[in-house]
Amino acid sequence: MINVLPISIPDVLILPRVFQDDRGCFFESYNEKTLSEKAGITAHFVQDNHSRSTRNVLRGLKDQAGQPFKAAELFV
């Protein structure tokens, strides 16, 4: 989830929701629908995520086949 709001730095509007625990962190850094609707930002890719894991952490596999928007992901 991305919050779009004006802050004190000119033209900076994005505040990502960061999920963090002892394994590392994960956040969605771009969401086409949210940024188009709330900030008028248009670029044609649907979503971008970032994660950082601590040593010896293996992230999961995910497959969205059968969902309206198909995606395959590998987190390592």
Secondary structure, 3 states (H helix, E strand, C coil): CEEECCCCCCCCCEEECEEEECCEEEEEEEEHHHHHHHHCCCCCCCEEEEEEECCCCCCCEEECCCCCCCCEEECC
